[in-house]
């Protein structure tokens, strides 16, 4: 017998009335939010710090009715994560995409990852920021097409098409550089 998980709307409603019930939403979204932030920041300490802030702000938002009824909780949560990233970026000096691609916070990771990681970073850095963000949300954040569409104010079909075209472009350029 398969157990069905409660949907986000039910969990949100419970958390609004009982902050302890927020734990179910926290468990559901902790890994995707952290992974998204880690990819964006390249630093586990900063990713942990901002992840903590995101969930604190989300809980406060639920309690104080800042989350609108019937909304998309995942999109709202990732909107908070993006805003906290922007806040952090405003406090730091700018780093070029080339420098960011070369940064690797853990020496073990530098040894472990192959040339493929470097090649993929190079290809991704050739994309414009919107496409890079789309890839981060889809693959690091694990958001569905519908959640990304809600987050970016686009149709789900448009998001699917952009992801498909971006992956196609990456594949073509990956293979072209392998020749």
C-alpha positions in Angstrom: 0.0 0.0 0.0 1.5 3.3 -1.1 1.3 6.3 1.2 0.4 9.6 -0.5 2.2 12.7 0.6 0.2 15.8 1.5 0.3 18.5 -1.1 2.0 21.9 -0.4 -1.3 23.7 0.1 -2.3 21.4 3.0 1.1 21.7 4.5 1.1 25.5 4.2 -2.4 25.7 5.8 -1.1 23.6 8.7 2.0 25.7 9.1 0.0 28.9 9.2 -1.8 27.7 12.3 1.0 25.6 13.9 4.6 26.7 13.2 5.8 23.2 14.2 3.9 21.8 11.2 6.4 23.9 9.0 8.9 21.0 9.5 7.2 19.0 6.7 7.7 21.8 4.2 11.3 22.3 5.5 12.1 18.6 5.0 10.5 18.6 1.5 12.4 21.7 0.2 15.6 21.8 2.2 17.7 19.8 -0.3 16.5 21.5 -3.5 16.9 25.0 -2.0 20.3 24.2 -0.5 21.5 22.6 -3.8 20.4 25.6 -5.8 22.1 28.0 -3.5 25.3 25.9 -3.4 25.5 25.9 -7.2 25.0 29.7 -7.3 27.5 30.4 -4.5 30.0 27.6 -4.7 30.5 27.8 -1.0 28.7 25.5 1.4 28.9 27.9 4.4 27.2 30.7 2.5 24.7 28.3 1.1 23.8 27.0 4.5 23.5 30.5 5.9 21.2 31.7 3.2 19.2 28.5 3.2 18.5 29.1 6.9 17.5 32.7 6.2 15.1 31.5 3.4 13.3 29.1 5.6 13.1 31.6 8.5 11.6 34.2 6.2 9.2 31.6 4.7 7.9 30.6 8.1 7.5 34.3 9.1 5.8 34.9 5.8 3.3 32.1 6.4 2.5 33.2 9.9 2.1 36.9 8.8 0.0 35.9 5.8 2.5 37.1 3.1 2.0 34.0 1.1 -1.1 34.2 -0.9 -3.7 31.5 -0.8 -3.5 29.0 -3.7 -0.1 30.2 -4.7 2.8 27.9 -5.7 4.8 27.4 -2.5 8.0 26.2 -4.3 8.0 29.2 -6.6 7.5 31.5 -3.6 10.3 29.8 -1.7 12.8 30.1 -4.6 11.8 33.8 -5.0 12.9 34.3 -1.4 16.1 32.4 -2.2 16.8 34.6 -5.2 16.2 37.8 -3.2 18.6 36.7 -0.5 21.2 35.9 -3.1 20.8 39.4 -4.6 21.3 40.8 -1.1 24.5 38.8 -0.7 25.8 39.8 -4.1 25.2 43.4 -3.4 27.4 43.1 -0.3 30.3 41.4 -2.2 32.7 42.6 -4.9 31.8 41.4 -8.4 33.4 38.3 -9.8 33.5 37.6 -13.6 31.9 34.5 -14.9 35.3 33.2 -16.0 36.6 33.6 -12.4 33.5 32.0 -11.0 33.9 29.0 -13.2 37.4 28.5 -11.9 36.5 28.8 -8.3 36.2 25.5 -6.5 35.9 25.8 -2.7 36.9 22.2 -1.7 40.3 20.9 -2.8 38.9 17.4 -2.8 36.4 18.5 -5.4 39.2 19.8 -7.6 40.8 16.4 -7.7 37.5 14.5 -8.0 35.9 16.3 -10.9 37.2 15.6 -14.4 37.7 17.8 -17.4 34.1 17.3 -18.1 33.1 19.7 -15.3 35.4 22.4 -16.6 34.1 21.9 -20.1 30.5 22.1 -18.9 31.2 25.2 -16.9 32.7 26.8 -20.0 29.7 26.0 -22.1 27.3 27.2 -19.4 29.2 30.5 -19.1 28.5 31.1 -22.8 24.8 31.2 -22.1 23.1 34.4 -21.1 22.2 34.8 -17.4 18.5 34.0 -18.0 19.4 30.6 -19.5 22.0 29.9 -16.8 19.4 30.6 -14.1 16.9 28.4 -15.9 19.3 25.5 -15.8 20.1 26.1 -12.1 16.4 26.2 -11.2 15.6 23.1 -13.2 18.6 20.9 -12.3 20.1 22.2 -9.1 16.9 23.4 -7.6 14.9 20.5 -9.0 11.9 22.7 -9.8 9.2 21.5 -12.2 8.5 23.4 -15.4 5.2 24.7 -13.8 7.1 26.0 -10.7 9.7 27.8 -12.9 6.9 29.2 -15.0 5.2 30.5 -11.9 8.5 31.9 -10.6 9.4 33.7 -13.8 5.9 34.7 -15.0 6.0 32.6 -18.2 3.9 29.8 -19.5 4.8 26.3 -18.7 5.1 25.6 -22.4 7.6 28.4 -22.9 9.7 27.2 -20.0 9.8 23.6 -21.4 10.8 25.0 -24.8 13.6 27.1 -23.4 14.9 24.2 -21.4 14.7 21.9 -24.4 16.5 24.4 -26.7 19.2 25.2 -24.1 19.9 21.5 -23.6 20.0 21.0 -27.3 22.4 23.8 -27.7 24.6 22.4 -24.9 24.6 19.0 -26.5 25.5 20.3 -29.9 28.3 22.5 -28.6 29.6 19.7 -26.3 29.9 17.3 -29.3 31.4 20.0 -31.5 34.2 20.6 -29.0 34.8 16.8 -28.7 35.8 16.6 -32.4 
